[in-house]
């Protein structure tokens, strides 16, 4: 794609990076075949290629974001399926992130939209606030009929049970069983410990069993994905996490930074890019990104022990978009589940997003609902006994549309190697 940015514009590092990305696009349209919103809406502007044209025009001409641009960029899930499909290597993720930053700086959203986004950014990244918000939501459901549609959507996603704080949320060290083979840090997360603390509990048990010492570092917090993808110009949480992990790296050392929510993993693995213009942190951020691993990557590295009693359950593995497209991790989760004795079945249209996409199912509930129905229909078509995935957002989204139990991949691996039965499966064991 030919571009016409001025030298003054290219002096901005973000514009210079976007210009490089734009030049790689050859208008081939392969991306339209796998874009969820284009499949649903059939609108060229709701495809990656269409959005690229909108972004190019906006950035190249130095325009404030318009209603049209905002509408179509907001509809993008950032599922990154287009990046897997693209034969030219267009890094759409960095381009659309830049577009969102530009929108945040140049466009004033309607008041209800601003209030909703403010609530999300001030609550979801903070575990304690999120837990209190869910408790309030439990009471608020009694008044759901008289609330605005935006609040109804948020309440509908709130779980019926709010888990109390667990030990795994606090800084600490969980020693390896037997000889220590590795030392790893675990990103405990912000939303996940509240919605499903069993995931981190299973992760620690499994890693300890495999000979890894697990540390929950002091000072780490939300990965920053939520605020970043909602247009925050400066990484809000990444610097604190980099400093927290560097203290461990420079202390007793780390073999990996383990992440159990693939959406977080995609972001942490991008810290090196996100903090490239921060002289005091750029090298450290790149080092952190290099150590960041999904839990299945770490288990594959340590080696799963032989399973004494295979669990003959039929498992539909849902590969989260942030896993298969964002991190390009496709085979390890399936191989580990098979190695653990489960019968893994492929889901039709496995490359299409379920509609969770961070806060997408809150901000774009209609499209998210259509994608959930499509995903659930495909999953149920293979008649699994259980659904496994590696992202808490997908678990919440898909779980609302089906009665099939859904668990994190690590919960099944922990169970197969000596851990307790995952709670959703206790009636089946």
FISEBA-752429 format. One record per residue (C-alpha): residue number from 1; x, y, z. Coordinates in Angstrom, 1 decimal, m for minus. Layout:
BEGIN
{num->NUM&X->X&Y->Y&Z->Z}
...
***
This chain:
BEGIN
{num->1&X->0.0&Y->0.0&Z->0.0}
{num->2&X->1.4&Y->3.4&Z->m1.0}
{num->3&X->1.5&Y->6.0&Z->1.8}
{num->4&X->2.1&Y->9.7&Z->1.8}
{num->5&X->3.1&Y->10.7&Z->5.4}
{num->6&X->5.2&Y->13.8&Z->5.8}
{num->7&X->8.6&Y->13.7&Z->7.4}
{num->8&X->7.2&Y->15.6&Z->10.4}
{num->9&X->4.5&Y->12.9&Z->10.8}
{num->10&X->7.1&Y->10.2&Z->10.6}
{num->11&X->9.1&Y->11.8&Z->13.4}
{num->12&X->6.4&Y->10.3&Z->15.7}
{num->13&X->7.5&Y->6.7&Z->16.5}
{num->14&X->3.9&Y->5.5&Z->16.5}
{num->15&X->3.1&Y->7.0&Z->13.1}
{num->16&X->6.4&Y->5.6&Z->11.7}
{num->17&X->5.5&Y->2.1&Z->12.9}
{num->18&X->2.0&Y->2.3&Z->11.5}
{num->19&X->3.4&Y->3.5&Z->8.2}
{num->20&X->5.6&Y->0.4&Z->7.9}
{num->21&X->2.6&Y->m1.8&Z->8.7}
{num->22&X->0.4&Y->0.0&Z->6.1}
{num->23&X->3.1&Y->m0.4&Z->3.4}
{num->24&X->3.0&Y->m4.2&Z->3.8}
{num->25&X->m0.7&Y->m4.5&Z->3.0}
{num->26&X->m1.3&Y->m5.5&Z->m0.7}
{num->27&X->m5.1&Y->m5.3&Z->m0.7}
{num->28&X->m5.4&Y->m9.0&Z->m1.3}
{num->29&X->m8.5&Y->m9.5&Z->0.9}
{num->30&X->m7.5&Y->m12.9&Z->2.3}
{num->31&X->m8.2&Y->m11.4&Z->5.8}
{num->32&X->m11.9&Y->m10.9&Z->4.9}
{num->33&X->m12.4&Y->m14.7&Z->4.8}
{num->34&X->m11.6&Y->m15.2&Z->8.5}
{num->35&X->m12.8&Y->m11.9&Z->10.0}
{num->36&X->m15.7&Y->m12.6&Z->12.4}
{num->37&X->m17.4&Y->m9.2&Z->11.9}
{num->38&X->m17.1&Y->m9.3&Z->8.2}
{num->39&X->m18.7&Y->m12.8&Z->8.2}
{num->40&X->m21.6&Y->m11.5&Z->10.3}
{num->41&X->m22.1&Y->m8.1&Z->8.7}
{num->42&X->m20.7&Y->m8.4&Z->5.1}
{num->43&X->m19.5&Y->m4.8&Z->5.2}
{num->44&X->m16.1&Y->m4.1&Z->3.8}
{num->45&X->m15.5&Y->m1.5&Z->6.5}
{num->46&X->m16.0&Y->m4.2&Z->9.1}
{num->47&X->m13.2&Y->m6.2&Z->7.6}
{num->48&X->m9.5&Y->m5.8&Z->8.4}
{num->49&X->m8.8&Y->m4.4&Z->4.9}
{num->50&X->m11.6&Y->m1.9&Z->5.2}
{num->51&X->m10.4&Y->m0.8&Z->8.7}
{num->52&X->m6.9&Y->m0.4&Z->7.3}
{num->53&X->m8.2&Y->2.0&Z->4.7}
{num->54&X->m10.0&Y->4.0&Z->7.4}
{num->55&X->m7.0&Y->4.1&Z->9.7}
{num->56&X->m4.7&Y->5.1&Z->6.8}
{num->57&X->m6.9&Y->8.0&Z->5.8}
{num->58&X->m7.3&Y->9.2&Z->9.4}
{num->59&X->m3.6&Y->9.0&Z->10.3}
{num->60&X->m2.2&Y->10.2&Z->7.0}
{num->61&X->m4.3&Y->13.3&Z->6.9}
{num->62&X->m4.0&Y->14.0&Z->10.6}
{num->63&X->m7.8&Y->13.9&Z->11.0}
{num->64&X->m9.7&Y->13.6&Z->14.3}
{num->65&X->m11.6&Y->10.3&Z->14.4}
{num->66&X->m15.1&Y->10.5&Z->12.9}
{num->67&X->m18.2&Y->8.7&Z->13.9}
{num->68&X->m17.7&Y->6.2&Z->11.0}
{num->69&X->m14.2&Y->5.4&Z->12.0}
{num->70&X->m15.1&Y->4.9&Z->15.6}
{num->71&X->m18.0&Y->2.7&Z->14.8}
{num->72&X->m16.0&Y->0.3&Z->12.7}
{num->73&X->m12.9&Y->0.3&Z->14.9}
{num->74&X->m15.0&Y->m0.4&Z->17.9}
{num->75&X->m16.6&Y->m3.4&Z->16.2}
{num->76&X->m13.1&Y->m4.9&Z->15.7}
{num->77&X->m12.6&Y->m7.8&Z->18.2}
{num->78&X->m8.8&Y->m7.7&Z->18.0}
{num->79&X->m9.1&Y->m11.5&Z->17.5}
{num->80&X->m6.1&Y->m11.2&Z->15.2}
{num->81&X->m7.4&Y->m14.0&Z->12.9}
{num->82&X->m6.4&Y->m11.6&Z->10.1}
{num->83&X->m2.8&Y->m11.8&Z->11.1}
{num->84&X->m2.8&Y->m15.6&Z->10.9}
{num->85&X->m4.4&Y->m15.4&Z->7.4}
{num->86&X->m2.3&Y->m12.5&Z->6.0}
{num->87&X->0.3&Y->m13.7&Z->3.5}
{num->88&X->2.1&Y->m10.3&Z->3.7}
{num->89&X->2.8&Y->m10.2&Z->7.4}
{num->90&X->0.7&Y->m7.1&Z->8.2}
{num->91&X->0.9&Y->m6.5&Z->11.9}
{num->92&X->m2.7&Y->m5.5&Z->12.3}
{num->93&X->m2.6&Y->m5.6&Z->16.1}
{num->94&X->m0.1&Y->m2.7&Z->16.4}
{num->95&X->m2.0&Y->m0.7&Z->13.8}
{num->96&X->m5.4&Y->m1.0&Z->15.3}
{num->97&X->m4.0&Y->m0.3&Z->18.8}
{num->98&X->m2.5&Y->3.0&Z->17.4}
{num->99&X->m5.9&Y->3.8&Z->15.9}
{num->100&X->m7.6&Y->3.3&Z->19.2}
{num->101&X->m5.0&Y->5.6&Z->20.9}
{num->102&X->m5.8&Y->8.2&Z->18.2}
{num->103&X->m9.5&Y->7.8&Z->18.8}
{num->104&X->m9.1&Y->8.3&Z->22.5}
{num->105&X->m7.1&Y->11.5&Z->21.9}
{num->106&X->m9.3&Y->13.1&Z->19.2}
{num->107&X->m12.9&Y->11.8&Z->19.7}
{num->108&X->m15.4&Y->12.6&Z->22.4}
{num->109&X->m17.7&Y->9.7&Z->23.0}
{num->110&X->m21.3&Y->10.2&Z->24.1}
{num->111&X->m21.7&Y->10.5&Z->27.8}
{num->112&X->m23.2&Y->7.0&Z->28.5}
{num->113&X->m20.3&Y->5.4&Z->26.5}
{num->114&X->m17.7&Y->7.4&Z->28.5}
{num->115&X->m19.3&Y->6.5&Z->31.8}
{num->116&X->m19.4&Y->2.8&Z->30.9}
{num->117&X->m15.8&Y->2.7&Z->29.7}
{num->118&X->m14.7&Y->4.6&Z->32.8}
{num->119&X->m16.4&Y->2.1&Z->35.0}
{num->120&X->m14.7&Y->m0.8&Z->33.2}
{num->121&X->m11.2&Y->0.8&Z->33.4}
{num->122&X->m11.6&Y->1.7&Z->37.1}
{num->123&X->m13.0&Y->m1.6&Z->38.2}
{num->124&X->m11.9&Y->m4.6&Z->36.1}
{num->125&X->m8.1&Y->m4.3&Z->36.5}
{num->126&X->m8.3&Y->m4.2&Z->40.3}
{num->127&X->m9.1&Y->m7.5&Z->42.0}
{num->128&X->m10.6&Y->m6.0&Z->45.2}
{num->129&X->m12.7&Y->m3.5&Z->43.3}
{num->130&X->m13.9&Y->m6.1&Z->40.9}
{num->131&X->m14.9&Y->m8.5&Z->43.7}
{num->132&X->m16.9&Y->m5.7&Z->45.4}
{num->133&X->m18.5&Y->m4.8&Z->42.1}
{num->134&X->m19.7&Y->m8.4&Z->41.6}
{num->135&X->m21.2&Y->m8.5&Z->45.1}
{num->136&X->m23.1&Y->m5.3&Z->44.3}
{num->137&X->m24.1&Y->m6.8&Z->40.9}
{num->138&X->m25.7&Y->m9.7&Z->42.8}
{num->139&X->m28.0&Y->m7.3&Z->44.6}
{num->140&X->m28.5&Y->m5.2&Z->41.4}
{num->141&X->m29.9&Y->m8.2&Z->39.5}
{num->142&X->m33.1&Y->m7.7&Z->41.5}
{num->143&X->m33.6&Y->m4.3&Z->39.7}
{num->144&X->m32.4&Y->m5.5&Z->36.3}
{num->145&X->m35.8&Y->m4.8&Z->34.7}
{num->146&X->m35.6&Y->m1.0&Z->35.3}
{num->147&X->m31.9&Y->m0.5&Z->34.5}
{num->148&X->m30.5&Y->1.0&Z->31.3}
{num->149&X->m29.5&Y->m1.6&Z->28.6}
{num->150&X->m25.7&Y->m1.0&Z->29.2}
{num->151&X->m26.1&Y->m1.9&Z->32.9}
{num->152&X->m28.3&Y->m4.9&Z->32.0}
{num->153&X->m25.6&Y->m6.3&Z->29.8}
{num->154&X->m22.9&Y->m5.9&Z->32.5}
{num->155&X->m25.2&Y->m7.5&Z->35.1}
{num->156&X->m26.0&Y->m10.5&Z->32.8}
{num->157&X->m22.3&Y->m11.4&Z->32.6}
{num->158&X->m21.9&Y->m11.3&Z->36.4}
{num->159&X->m21.6&Y->m14.8&Z->38.0}
{num->160&X->m24.0&Y->m16.0&Z->40.6}
{num->161&X->m21.1&Y->m16.9&Z->43.0}
{num->162&X->m18.4&Y->m14.5&Z->44.1}
{num->163&X->m15.2&Y->m16.2&Z->45.4}
{num->164&X->m13.4&Y->m14.8&Z->48.4}
{num->165&X->m9.7&Y->m13.9&Z->48.2}
{num->166&X->m7.5&Y->m16.9&Z->47.9}
{num->167&X->m3.9&Y->m17.5&Z->49.0}
{num->168&X->m2.8&Y->m17.5&Z->45.4}
{num->169&X->m3.6&Y->m13.8&Z->45.1}
{num->170&X->m1.1&Y->m12.7&Z->47.7}
{num->171&X->2.7&Y->m12.5&Z->47.2}
{num->172&X->4.5&Y->m15.7&Z->48.2}
{num->173&X->6.5&Y->m18.7&Z->47.3}
{num->174&X->5.1&Y->m22.2&Z->46.6}
{num->175&X->8.0&Y->m24.7&Z->46.7}
{num->176&X->8.6&Y->m27.5&Z->44.2}
{num->177&X->8.0&Y->m31.1&Z->45.2}
{num->178&X->11.3&Y->m32.9&Z->45.3}
{num->179&X->14.3&Y->m31.5&Z->43.5}
{num->180&X->13.7&Y->m28.0&Z->42.2}
{num->181&X->14.0&Y->m28.1&Z->38.4}
{num->182&X->12.8&Y->m24.6&Z->37.6}
{num->183&X->11.8&Y->m21.3&Z->39.3}
{num->184&X->8.9&Y->m19.4&Z->37.7}
{num->185&X->6.7&Y->m16.4&Z->38.4}
{num->186&X->3.0&Y->m16.6&Z->38.1}
{num->187&X->0.9&Y->m13.7&Z->36.9}
{num->188&X->m2.1&Y->m14.1&Z->39.2}
{num->189&X->m4.2&Y->m11.7&Z->37.1}
{num->190&X->m7.1&Y->m9.4&Z->38.0}
{num->191&X->m10.4&Y->m10.8&Z->36.8}
{num->192&X->m9.5&Y->m14.4&Z->36.8}
{num->193&X->m8.8&Y->m14.9&Z->40.5}
{num->194&X->m12.3&Y->m13.5&Z->41.3}
{num->195&X->m14.2&Y->m15.4&Z->38.7}
{num->196&X->m12.3&Y->m18.7&Z->39.0}
{num->197&X->m9.5&Y->m19.0&Z->41.6}
{num->198&X->m9.3&Y->m22.8&Z->40.8}
{num->199&X->m7.3&Y->m22.0&Z->37.7}
{num->200&X->m4.3&Y->m20.5&Z->39.6}
{num->201&X->m4.7&Y->m23.2&Z->42.3}
{num->202&X->m4.5&Y->m26.0&Z->39.7}
{num->203&X->m1.5&Y->m24.2&Z->38.0}
{num->204&X->0.5&Y->m24.0&Z->41.2}
{num->205&X->m0.2&Y->m27.6&Z->42.1}
{num->206&X->0.7&Y->m28.9&Z->38.7}
{num->207&X->3.9&Y->m26.9&Z->38.4}
{num->208&X->5.0&Y->m27.8&Z->42.0}
{num->209&X->4.4&Y->m31.5&Z->41.0}
{num->210&X->6.6&Y->m31.1&Z->38.0}
{num->211&X->9.4&Y->m29.7&Z->40.1}
{num->212&X->8.9&Y->m25.9&Z->39.6}
{num->213&X->9.0&Y->m23.4&Z->42.4}
{num->214&X->6.3&Y->m20.9&Z->41.9}
{num->215&X->6.6&Y->m17.3&Z->43.1}
{num->216&X->3.8&Y->m14.7&Z->43.2}
{num->217&X->5.9&Y->m11.5&Z->43.0}
{num->218&X->5.2&Y->m8.4&Z->45.2}
{num->219&X->4.1&Y->m5.4&Z->43.1}
{num->220&X->2.6&Y->m7.2&Z->40.0}
{num->221&X->m0.9&Y->m6.5&Z->38.9}
{num->222&X->m3.2&Y->m6.4&Z->35.9}
{num->223&X->m1.3&Y->m7.0&Z->32.6}
{num->224&X->m2.8&Y->m3.8&Z->31.2}
{num->225&X->m4.6&Y->m5.4&Z->28.2}
{num->226&X->m8.0&Y->m3.9&Z->29.1}
{num->227&X->m6.9&Y->m0.2&Z->29.3}
{num->228&X->m4.5&Y->m0.6&Z->26.3}
{num->229&X->m7.1&Y->m2.0&Z->24.0}
{num->230&X->m9.6&Y->0.7&Z->25.1}
{num->231&X->m7.2&Y->3.4&Z->23.8}
{num->232&X->m4.8&Y->4.2&Z->26.7}
{num->233&X->m1.8&Y->6.0&Z->25.1}
{num->234&X->0.7&Y->5.1&Z->27.8}
{num->235&X->1.0&Y->1.6&Z->29.2}
{num->236&X->m0.6&Y->1.9&Z->32.6}
{num->237&X->0.3&Y->m1.4&Z->34.3}
{num->238&X->3.2&Y->m2.8&Z->32.2}
{num->239&X->6.0&Y->m0.7&Z->33.9}
{num->240&X->5.0&Y->m1.9&Z->37.4}
{num->241&X->4.9&Y->m5.5&Z->36.2}
{num->242&X->8.3&Y->m5.3&Z->34.5}
{num->243&X->9.9&Y->m3.9&Z->37.7}
{num->244&X->8.2&Y->m6.6&Z->39.8}
{num->245&X->9.5&Y->m9.4&Z->37.6}
{num->246&X->12.9&Y->m7.9&Z->37.1}
{num->247&X->13.4&Y->m7.9&Z->40.9}
{num->248&X->12.8&Y->m11.7&Z->40.8}
{num->249&X->15.0&Y->m12.1&Z->37.7}
{num->250&X->17.9&Y->m10.2&Z->39.2}
{num->251&X->17.4&Y->m11.9&Z->42.6}
{num->252&X->17.0&Y->m15.7&Z->42.5}
{num->253&X->16.3&Y->m15.8&Z->38.8}
{num->254&X->13.3&Y->m16.9&Z->36.8}
{num->255&X->13.1&Y->m19.6&Z->34.1}
{num->256&X->9.7&Y->m18.3&Z->32.9}
{num->257&X->6.8&Y->m15.9&Z->33.7}
{num->258&X->3.8&Y->m18.1&Z->33.6}
{num->259&X->0.5&Y->m16.8&Z->32.3}
{num->260&X->m2.8&Y->m18.7&Z->32.5}
{num->261&X->m5.1&Y->m16.3&Z->30.6}
{num->262&X->m4.1&Y->m16.2&Z->27.0}
{num->263&X->m5.4&Y->m12.6&Z->26.5}
{num->264&X->m2.9&Y->m11.5&Z->29.2}
{num->265&X->m0.2&Y->m13.6&Z->27.6}
{num->266&X->m0.5&Y->m11.8&Z->24.2}
{num->267&X->m0.1&Y->m8.5&Z->25.9}
{num->268&X->2.8&Y->m9.4&Z->28.2}
{num->269&X->4.7&Y->m10.9&Z->25.2}
{num->270&X->4.2&Y->m7.5&Z->23.6}
{num->271&X->5.7&Y->m5.5&Z->26.5}
{num->272&X->9.0&Y->m5.1&Z->24.6}
{num->273&X->7.2&Y->m3.3&Z->21.8}
{num->274&X->4.8&Y->m1.3&Z->24.1}
{num->275&X->7.7&Y->0.0&Z->26.2}
{num->276&X->10.2&Y->0.5&Z->23.3}
{num->277&X->10.2&Y->4.3&Z->23.8}
{num->278&X->10.9&Y->4.1&Z->27.5}
{num->279&X->14.7&Y->4.2&Z->27.8}
{num->280&X->14.9&Y->3.0&Z->31.4}
{num->281&X->12.6&Y->0.1&Z->30.8}
{num->282&X->12.8&Y->m0.9&Z->27.1}
{num->283&X->15.6&Y->m3.6&Z->27.5}
{num->284&X->14.0&Y->m4.9&Z->30.7}
{num->285&X->10.6&Y->m5.1&Z->29.0}
{num->286&X->12.0&Y->m7.0&Z->26.1}
{num->287&X->13.6&Y->m9.5&Z->28.5}
{num->288&X->10.3&Y->m9.9&Z->30.4}
{num->289&X->8.5&Y->m10.6&Z->27.1}
{num->290&X->11.1&Y->m13.2&Z->26.2}
{num->291&X->10.4&Y->m15.0&Z->29.5}
{num->292&X->6.6&Y->m14.8&Z->29.3}
{num->293&X->5.0&Y->m18.3&Z->28.6}
{num->294&X->1.6&Y->m19.7&Z->28.5}
{num->295&X->1.1&Y->m22.4&Z->31.1}
{num->296&X->0.9&Y->m25.1&Z->28.4}
{num->297&X->4.3&Y->m24.0&Z->27.0}
{num->298&X->5.8&Y->m24.4&Z->30.5}
{num->299&X->4.2&Y->m27.8&Z->31.1}
{num->300&X->5.4&Y->m29.0&Z->27.7}
{num->301&X->8.9&Y->m27.7&Z->28.6}
{num->302&X->9.0&Y->m29.5&Z->32.0}
{num->303&X->7.3&Y->m32.6&Z->30.6}
{num->304&X->4.0&Y->m34.1&Z->31.7}
{num->305&X->4.5&Y->m37.4&Z->33.7}
{num->306&X->2.9&Y->m40.6&Z->32.7}
{num->307&X->m0.8&Y->m40.6&Z->33.6}
{num->308&X->m1.6&Y->m43.7&Z->35.8}
{num->309&X->m5.3&Y->m43.7&Z->35.1}
{num->310&X->m6.3&Y->m42.0&Z->31.8}
{num->311&X->m9.6&Y->m40.0&Z->32.0}
{num->312&X->m11.6&Y->m41.2&Z->29.0}
{num->313&X->m13.5&Y->m37.9&Z->28.6}
{num->314&X->m14.4&Y->m36.5&Z->25.2}
{num->315&X->m13.0&Y->m32.9&Z->25.3}
{num->316&X->m13.7&Y->m30.2&Z->22.8}
{num->317&X->m10.7&Y->m27.9&Z->22.9}
{num->318&X->m11.5&Y->m24.3&Z->22.2}
{num->319&X->m8.4&Y->m22.4&Z->21.1}
{num->320&X->m8.8&Y->m18.8&Z->22.3}
{num->321&X->m8.0&Y->m16.2&Z->19.6}
{num->322&X->m5.3&Y->m14.7&Z->21.8}
{num->323&X->m3.8&Y->m18.2&Z->22.0}
{num->324&X->m3.9&Y->m19.3&Z->18.4}
{num->325&X->m3.6&Y->m15.9&Z->16.6}
{num->326&X->m2.0&Y->m13.7&Z->19.2}
{num->327&X->0.6&Y->m16.1&Z->20.5}
{num->328&X->0.6&Y->m18.6&Z->17.7}
{num->329&X->0.2&Y->m21.5&Z->20.2}
{num->330&X->m1.8&Y->m24.2&Z->18.5}
{num->331&X->m0.4&Y->m27.7&Z->19.2}
{num->332&X->0.9&Y->m27.8&Z->22.8}
{num->333&X->m2.6&Y->m27.7&Z->24.6}
{num->334&X->m4.0&Y->m30.4&Z->22.4}
{num->335&X->m0.9&Y->m32.6&Z->22.7}
{num->336&X->m0.9&Y->m32.3&Z->26.5}
{num->337&X->m4.6&Y->m33.1&Z->26.8}
{num->338&X->m4.1&Y->m36.2&Z->24.6}
{num->339&X->m1.0&Y->m37.2&Z->26.6}
{num->340&X->m3.1&Y->m36.9&Z->29.8}
{num->341&X->m5.5&Y->m39.5&Z->28.4}
{num->342&X->m8.4&Y->m37.3&Z->27.1}
{num->343&X->m10.1&Y->m37.7&Z->23.8}
{num->344&X->m9.7&Y->m34.4&Z->22.1}
{num->345&X->m12.1&Y->m33.5&Z->19.3}
{num->346&X->m11.7&Y->m30.6&Z->16.9}
{num->347&X->m14.4&Y->m27.9&Z->16.8}
{num->348&X->m15.7&Y->m26.7&Z->13.4}
{num->349&X->m14.7&Y->m23.1&Z->12.6}
{num->350&X->m12.2&Y->m23.2&Z->15.4}
{num->351&X->m10.5&Y->m20.1&Z->14.1}
{num->352&X->m13.6&Y->m17.9&Z->14.6}
{num->353&X->m13.9&Y->m15.8&Z->17.8}
{num->354&X->m16.4&Y->m16.7&Z->20.5}
{num->355&X->m17.2&Y->m13.0&Z->21.0}
{num->356&X->m15.6&Y->m12.5&Z->24.4}
{num->357&X->m12.5&Y->m10.4&Z->23.3}
{num->358&X->m11.8&Y->m8.7&Z->26.6}
{num->359&X->m14.6&Y->m6.2&Z->27.2}
{num->360&X->m16.2&Y->m6.7&Z->23.7}
{num->361&X->m19.1&Y->m8.8&Z->25.0}
{num->362&X->m19.9&Y->m5.8&Z->27.3}
{num->363&X->m19.4&Y->m3.0&Z->24.7}
{num->364&X->m20.7&Y->m4.8&Z->21.7}
{num->365&X->m23.3&Y->m7.3&Z->23.2}
{num->366&X->m25.3&Y->m7.9&Z->20.0}
{num->367&X->m22.4&Y->m8.9&Z->17.9}
{num->368&X->m20.8&Y->m10.8&Z->20.8}
{num->369&X->m24.1&Y->m12.7&Z->21.3}
{num->370&X->m24.2&Y->m13.8&Z->17.6}
{num->371&X->m20.7&Y->m15.0&Z->17.8}
{num->372&X->m21.4&Y->m16.9&Z->21.0}
{num->373&X->m24.4&Y->m18.7&Z->19.4}
{num->374&X->m22.2&Y->m19.6&Z->16.4}
{num->375&X->m19.4&Y->m20.9&Z->18.6}
{num->376&X->m21.7&Y->m22.9&Z->20.9}
{num->377&X->m23.5&Y->m24.5&Z->17.9}
{num->378&X->m20.2&Y->m25.6&Z->16.5}
{num->379&X->m19.0&Y->m27.0&Z->19.8}
{num->380&X->m22.2&Y->m28.8&Z->20.5}
{num->381&X->m22.1&Y->m30.4&Z->17.0}
{num->382&X->m19.2&Y->m32.6&Z->18.1}
{num->383&X->m21.0&Y->m33.7&Z->21.3}
{num->384&X->m18.2&Y->m33.3&Z->23.8}
{num->385&X->m18.5&Y->m34.1&Z->27.5}
{num->386&X->m16.4&Y->m31.1&Z->28.5}
{num->387&X->m15.0&Y->m28.0&Z->26.9}
{num->388&X->m11.4&Y->m27.0&Z->27.6}
{num->389&X->m9.8&Y->m23.6&Z->26.9}
{num->390&X->m7.0&Y->m21.4&Z->28.1}
{num->391&X->m8.7&Y->m18.0&Z->28.6}
{num->392&X->m11.1&Y->m17.0&Z->31.4}
{num->393&X->m13.0&Y->m14.6&Z->29.0}
{num->394&X->m13.8&Y->m17.4&Z->26.6}
{num->395&X->m14.9&Y->m19.6&Z->29.6}
{num->396&X->m17.3&Y->m17.0&Z->30.8}
{num->397&X->m18.6&Y->m16.2&Z->27.3}
{num->398&X->m19.1&Y->m19.7&Z->26.1}
{num->399&X->m20.4&Y->m20.9&Z->29.4}
{num->400&X->m23.4&Y->m18.6&Z->29.2}
{num->401&X->m24.6&Y->m20.3&Z->26.0}
{num->402&X->m24.3&Y->m24.0&Z->26.8}
{num->403&X->m24.8&Y->m26.5&Z->29.6}
{num->404&X->m21.7&Y->m28.4&Z->28.7}
{num->405&X->m19.1&Y->m28.0&Z->31.5}
{num->406&X->m16.2&Y->m25.7&Z->30.6}
{num->407&X->m12.9&Y->m25.7&Z->32.4}
{num->408&X->m9.4&Y->m24.4&Z->31.9}
{num->409&X->m6.9&Y->m26.7&Z->30.2}
{num->410&X->m4.6&Y->m26.7&Z->33.2}
{num->411&X->m7.4&Y->m27.9&Z->35.5}
{num->412&X->m7.7&Y->m31.1&Z->33.4}
{num->413&X->m3.9&Y->m31.6&Z->33.3}
{num->414&X->m3.8&Y->m31.1&Z->37.1}
{num->415&X->m6.6&Y->m33.6&Z->37.6}
{num->416&X->m5.0&Y->m36.2&Z->35.3}
{num->417&X->m1.7&Y->m36.0&Z->37.3}
{num->418&X->m3.0&Y->m36.3&Z->40.8}
{num->419&X->m5.0&Y->m33.1&Z->41.5}
{num->420&X->m8.6&Y->m32.9&Z->42.5}
{num->421&X->m11.5&Y->m33.2&Z->40.1}
{num->422&X->m12.4&Y->m29.8&Z->38.6}
{num->423&X->m15.6&Y->m28.5&Z->40.3}
{num->424&X->m17.7&Y->m28.5&Z->37.1}
{num->425&X->m16.9&Y->m32.2&Z->36.5}
{num->426&X->m17.5&Y->m33.6&Z->40.0}
{num->427&X->m20.8&Y->m35.1&Z->39.0}
{num->428&X->m19.1&Y->m36.9&Z->36.1}
{num->429&X->m16.1&Y->m38.3&Z->37.9}
***
